[in-house]
């Protein structure tokens, strides 16, 4: 079963005087995949956190299968966000908890699952990402960066969500492990049919793991199209970013006065 269709209409978000999102319009079809690209500090992670309900938008609306999220409250709102799973940029694992409790954290804290059932579910999800049952009792500090990413993906999948949000899934990994994680993401997408929205600075990974891409710059969507078109885009911002060019409309030199 495919995940829900998600649409953002004129979504804005500010923190004090800092306007981070400025009228975002985006749509992801049911079971589709979208990667958001753009320079650091342009609102990509804020966009994901707004989608998952960490931040409430200041304006515009977000709909999931046609339902305006802002109209929901209480149990209905919790049920909606219960359909979401998120992989955080730095995996977001709790150092004081063993791997299985990290994976089952939501099941234990929010869903009221027994520890035995939660552990069984965690071991099942860890198996899906290639980790053995014996690794369930390890602590995050005992894992490599790639293994921590796998645990993060298992946790995002723990409650069988039909929407997956992935924030820089291969950040900090070497090229070989990045390919392993990208293969794993493709496998998860194929098995679950989830709607997937990711943020990714790895252009190869972005092209492999998403059908469509959107570039955000200065809080606005400046380009949207198939990932296959990114490398040959005639948009100067996309061209500079995708090809890692020093020259182009995106500033690459920081004004010393701004950081003094």
C-alpha positions in Angstrom: 0.0 0.0 0.0 1.4 3.4 -1.0 2.0 6.1 1.5 -0.1 9.3 1.5 0.1 12.3 -0.8 1.7 15.3 0.9 1.3 18.9 -0.2 2.6 22.2 1.1 0.9 25.4 0.0 2.6 28.8 0.7 4.2 27.5 3.9 6.2 30.0 5.9 8.2 29.8 9.1 10.2 32.4 11.0 12.3 32.5 14.2 12.1 36.0 15.6 13.2 38.2 12.6 14.8 35.3 10.7 12.5 34.3 7.9 13.5 30.7 7.2 10.7 29.4 4.9 9.2 31.9 2.6 6.1 30.6 0.8 7.0 27.0 0.1 4.9 25.2 -2.5 5.7 21.5 -2.9 3.8 18.3 -3.6 4.7 14.6 -3.3 2.3 12.0 -4.8 1.2 9.0 -2.8 4.2 6.6 -2.5 6.5 9.1 -4.3 9.9 10.3 -3.3 11.3 13.8 -3.2 14.8 15.0 -2.3 15.3 18.6 -1.1 18.8 20.1 -2.0 20.4 23.4 -1.3 23.3 25.1 0.5 23.6 24.9 4.3 21.3 27.3 6.3 18.6 27.6 3.6 15.8 25.9 5.6 16.0 22.3 4.5 16.0 20.8 8.0 13.4 23.3 9.2 11.2 22.2 6.4 11.4 18.5 7.5 10.8 19.5 11.2 7.8 21.5 10.1 6.4 18.5 8.2 6.8 16.2 11.2 5.2 18.7 13.5 8.2 19.9 15.5 7.6 23.4 14.2 4.2 24.8 13.5 4.1 26.9 10.2 3.4 30.6 10.6 1.4 30.6 7.4 0.2 28.4 4.6 -1.0 24.9 5.0 0.2 21.3 4.9 -2.1 18.5 3.8 -1.8 14.8 4.1 -4.1 12.9 1.7 -6.1 16.1 1.5 -6.5 16.7 5.2 -5.2 20.0 6.5 -2.9 19.2 9.4 -3.7 22.5 11.1 -7.4 21.4 11.6 -6.4 18.4 13.7 -6.0 18.2 17.4 -5.6 15.7 20.2 -5.9 12.0 19.2 -6.4 12.8 15.6 -3.2 14.8 15.4 -1.2 12.2 17.2 -2.6 9.5 14.9 -1.5 11.5 11.9 2.0 12.1 13.1 2.1 8.4 14.2 2.3 7.7 10.5 5.6 9.5 10.2 9.1 8.2 10.8 12.2 10.3 10.7 15.9 9.7 10.4 17.8 12.6 12.0 20.9 14.0 10.5 23.2 12.7 13.3 21.0 9.6 13.9 19.9 11.1 17.2 20.6 8.0 19.2 20.5 8.0 23.0 23.9 7.1 24.3 22.6 5.7 27.5 20.2 3.2 25.9 21.1 0.0 24.1 20.4 -0.3 20.4 17.1 -2.1 20.8 15.7 0.5 23.2 16.7 3.3 20.8 14.8 1.6 18.0 11.8 0.9 20.3 11.8 4.3 22.1 8.6 5.5 20.5 6.9 2.1 21.0 7.7 2.1 24.7 7.1 5.8 25.4 4.1 6.7 23.2 2.5 3.5 22.0 2.5 1.6 25.4 4.0 -1.6 23.9 5.4 -4.1 26.4 9.1 -4.3 26.7 9.1 -7.9 25.3 7.0 -7.0 22.3 9.0 -3.8 21.7 12.3 -5.7 21.8 10.9 -8.3 19.3 9.8 -5.5 17.0 13.2 -3.7 17.3 15.1 -6.9 16.5 12.9 -7.4 13.5 13.6 -3.9 12.2 17.3 -4.2 12.9 17.3 -7.4 10.8 15.7 -5.4 7.9 18.7 -3.1 8.0 21.3 -5.9 8.2 22.0 -5.9 11.9 22.1 -9.2 13.8 20.0 -9.9 17.0 23.2 -9.9 19.1 23.8 -6.3 18.2 20.5 -5.2 19.8 22.2 -5.0 23.2 25.2 -2.9 22.2 25.3 0.8 22.9 25.6 3.5 20.2 29.2 4.2 21.3 30.1 0.6 20.3 28.9 1.1 16.7 30.5 2.5 13.6 29.0 5.6 11.9 27.4 3.3 9.2 25.9 1.0 11.9 24.5 4.0 13.7 22.8 5.2 10.5 21.3 1.7 10.1 19.9 1.9 13.7 18.5 5.3 12.9 16.7 3.9 9.9 15.4 0.9 11.9 14.0 3.4 14.5 12.4 5.5 11.8 10.7 2.2 10.6 9.8 0.9 14.1 6.1 1.9 14.0 5.6 0.9 10.4 5.2 4.5 9.1 3.9 5.3 5.7 5.8 8.5 5.5 9.6 8.6 5.9 11.6 11.8 6.4 15.4 11.4 6.0 17.7 14.2 7.0 21.2 13.8 5.4 21.1 10.0 5.6 24.8 9.6 4.4 26.4 12.6 6.1 29.8 11.8 7.6 30.0 8.4 5.8 32.7 7.3 3.4 31.7 6.6 -0.2 31.4 2.8 0.2 29.2 3.1 3.3 27.2 5.9 1.6 26.4 3.4 -1.2 25.4 0.8 1.3 23.0 3.2 3.1 21.5 4.4 -0.2 20.9 0.8 -1.3 19.2 0.2 2.1 17.0 3.2 1.6 15.9 1.9 -1.9 15.2 -1.5 -0.4 13.1 0.1 2.4 11.2 2.2 -0.1 10.5 -0.9 -2.2 9.3 -3.0 0.7 7.1 -0.4 2.4 5.7 1.8 -0.4 6.2 4.8 1.9 6.1 8.3 0.8 9.7 9.6 1.2 11.0 13.1 1.6 14.7 13.5 2.2 17.4 16.2 2.5 20.6 15.2 0.9 23.8 17.0 0.1 25.2 13.9 -1.6 24.2 14.4 -5.2 24.8 10.8 -6.3 22.7 9.6 -3.4 20.0 12.2 -4.1 19.8 11.1 -7.7 19.6 7.4 -6.8 17.1 7.5 -4.0 14.5 10.0 -5.2 12.2 10.4 -8.2 12.0 14.2 -8.0 14.1 17.0 -6.5 13.5 20.5 -5.3 16.1 23.1 -4.6 15.6 25.5 -1.7 17.5 28.8 -1.6 16.9 31.8 0.7 13.8 30.0 2.0 12.1 29.6 -1.4 11.8 26.7 -3.9 13.7 27.9 -6.9 13.7 24.7 -8.9 11.6 21.5 -9.0 11.8 18.6 -11.4 12.9 15.0 -11.9 16.3 14.1 -10.3 17.4 12.9 -13.7 17.3 16.5 -14.9 19.4 18.0 -12.1 22.8 17.6 -13.7 21.7 19.3 -17.0 19.5 22.0 -15.4 19.7 25.5 -17.0 19.0 27.0 -13.6 22.2 28.7 -12.5 21.8 27.9 -8.8 21.1 24.2 -9.5 24.0 24.0 -11.9 26.4 25.5 -9.4 25.2 23.4 -6.5 25.0 20.0 -8.3 28.4 20.4 -9.9 30.1 21.9 -6.9 31.2 25.0 -8.8 32.9 27.8 -6.9 31.6 30.4 -9.4 27.9 31.2 -9.7 25.1 33.0 -8.0 25.5 31.2 -4.6 28.1 33.1 -2.6 31.1 31.0 -1.5 33.1 33.7 0.3 32.0 34.7 3.8 32.2 38.4 4.7 34.7 38.6 7.6 32.6 41.4 9.1 29.6 39.0 9.4 31.5 36.6 11.6 33.6 39.0 13.6 
